[in-house]
Amino acid sequence: MHLFERFLAGPVREAGALYLLGDLFDAWPGDDILDDPSDVFHASLCASLQKVGASGTALYFLPGNRDFLVGPRFLAATGMQLLTDETIIDIAGTRTLLMHGDTLCTDDAEYQQFRQRVRGEQWRHDFMALPLAARRASIEQLRQHSEREKQAKSHAIMDVNAAAVAAALRRHGVTRLIHGHTHRRAHHPLAIDGSAAERWVLGDWDTSGNALACDANGCRWLEWPPSVSATTVGR
């Protein structure tokens, strides 16, 4: 069983809610991937998520740059509720801003232009009109191009912009932000207009797992296997 699936089958089911902030999959070429009998991985993970929801944990998904093409069939297969970027949730009285995080990387102008193009209705229409195999091949080409581009960019350019972070917190009148995208797990204490604030960045899942559990006592990192008894934000 995949590492993340073991996490889903474990104490996460004791959480009141699970929020996944995108990049759950390396790629999601469209919901018809669930029709491919040879693609066991995606179907298995969707089934594991549905079991979490059936256990009583509320499930929420905020798409990332790798899986923004999820649609109604994905939501039905997992039992998840779809969130838009820059969603505010209340965690034990603390208004918390959830984002995928890629829109905060404003120094990477090339990526932002690419993001704007592929999130457009025309691009989506044209892309989804292609056969599944062609979409998979196109995504793989884009992934390889992205990896080459990353080698030529500094970490600073690909990271979030401090001014963009501050602007997002001000825009929503909150003092806590949780996001993913950069996969550089960290907790950043901030000062916004003289008030204490914080930014939590979710980490990668590779040979080990991690999640962020938040409750009335604040947020804390959970390593796998975690002991979850609060609202949990993963991935």
N, C-alpha and C positions, 0 to 999 in steps of 0.2 A: 504494500500500500504506500502511496506517495506520502512524503513527510507532512504536507499540509492536510491531507485527508486524515492522517492519524490525529492531527491537532483537532480537526472537526469532530472526530469520533470520541474525543476525550472530554476533559472538564469544560471546554468551551460551551458545552450544552447547558452548563449552569449559569451562563451569562444571560442577562436580560435582553441584550441586543448585540449583534455582531455587525460592524460596519467595515466593508471592504472598499478601499479607496483607489481602485483601479490597478491595472497591470496584474490582474489575477492570472491572466494567460499571457504567454509570450506573443500570441497573436490570436485574433478571433475574426476570421474572414467572413463571417455571416452565420446566422442561426441554422442554416441548412447543413452546417458541419455536423449537426446532431443526427443527420440522415446517413452519414457515412459509417457503415458497420465496422470498418477497419479502424476507426478513430475511437479507441476504447478510452483514452485518457480524458477527453473533454466530457464524454457521457458519464464516466465514473465520477468525476469531480462534481458535475451538476447533481448527480444522484446523492452524493455525500452532503452537499449543501441542503438539498431538500430534506434530508433526514434531520439535519440540525433544526430547521424550521419546524418540522413535525414534533420535535422534542420540546418546543415552547420558546425557543430563542428567536426573537425578531431579526430578520435579515435585510440588510440594506447594501446596495451596490452603487458606487459612484465611479463611472467608467474612467479609464486612463487612456493614455495615448496608444496603448497596445490593444485595447479591447473596447474602443468606443463604438464599435459596430454591433454590440449586443442589442438584441431586439426582444419582442414579445415572447418568442419561443424560449429564449434563454431564461427570461424571468419566470415563465411558467414551469420550466424544467427545474429551476432552483428554488422557487418560492420566494425570491428576493423582490424587494421594492426598489425601484430605480430612483436615484437621487441626481440632481443637477449639481454642477460644480458650484462652489461657494454656498454650501448648505449650512444652515445654523441648527444645531441641536442643543438641547438642554441636558446637561449631565449633572445631576444632583444640585441644581440651582446655578450652575456655571454655563453661560452661553458660550458654545464652542463652535468655531468655524472649521468645517471640513472642506478640503480641496484635494484634487489629485496632485496639484503642485506645478504642473508644466507651465501654466500661464504666469507663474511667478519668475520664470527664468527669462526675464525680458532682455538680458544682455545677449542672448543667443537669437539675434534677429533672423537668421536663416531658418531656425527651427520654428519661430513664431509665424513666419510667412508660410511655411509648409503646413503648420497646424491649421491656419486659417483656411488654406485651400482644401485640405482633406475633410474639414468639418463642414464644408459647404454642401448644400443640397444637390447641386449639379454633380459634384464629384462623387457623392454617395450614390446617386442614381446611376451614373455611368459605371461605377465600380461594381455595384451589386447586380448589374445587368450581365456581367461576365460569368462564365461557368465557375464553379467552385475551384476546380483545378487551376484555372487561370488566376483567380484571386489569390490562391495560396502562393503561386509562383511570383506574383507581383509583390506580395507582402515580403517574401523572402528576399527579393531584389532590393526592396526598400530597407529591409533590416541590414543587409550587407553594406548598402550605401551609408546607412546611419553609423554603423560600426567604423567604417573608414573615416567618416567625417569626425567622429569622436576623437580619433587618434590625432587629428590636426587642431583640435580645440583644447583650450586650457580648462582645468576643472572649474576655475572661477567663472568662466563664461557660461558653462553648462549648469552652474548652481543657481539658486534663487537670488534675486536682487533684493537687497535690504530695503530699498525704498518701496519696492512692490509689495513686500511683506507688510511694512508699516501702513501702506495705503489700504491694503485689504483689511487689516485690523480696524483701522479708522472707519472705513466704509461701512462696516457692520457693527461698529461699536462694541467690539469684544476684546478680550485680553488673552484668549487662547486660540491657537491655530494648530491643527493636526493635518499633515499632508504626506504624500508619498513622492513618487516620480524619480527623485534623485537617488533613492535607495541608500542614502548616507545616514544611517540611524543615529539620531542625536536628540538632545534636549537643549534648546537655546533660550536661556532667560533673556528677556528684552525689556527695554524701557521705551514706552510710546507716550510722548507728550507728558513725561514726568510720572507716568503710571507704570507699574510692573506688569509685564506681559510675558508670554512664553510661546515658543514654537517647537512642536514635536515632529520629527521626521521619521517615518516608518522605514524599517530596513528590509533588505533582501531576505529571501528564503532560499537557502542553498543546501549546505550540509547540516544546518541547524535552523531552528525557527525562532521567531520573536513576534510579539504582539504588544499592544499598549492597552492596559486595563485602566479605566477611569471610573471613579466613584466620588463620594462625598469627601474623601481624603485626598483627592487629587489624582494624578496619573502616575503609573509606574510601569516599567518594562517587565514583560513576562518572557522567560526563555522556555523553550520546549523541553520537557513537558511542563506547562504552566499550571497554576492553580487559579482558576478564573471564577470570580464570584461577583463580577461587576460588568458594566458596559465595556465591551472590548472592541478596540479598533485594530484591524489587522491588515497586513500587506501594505 
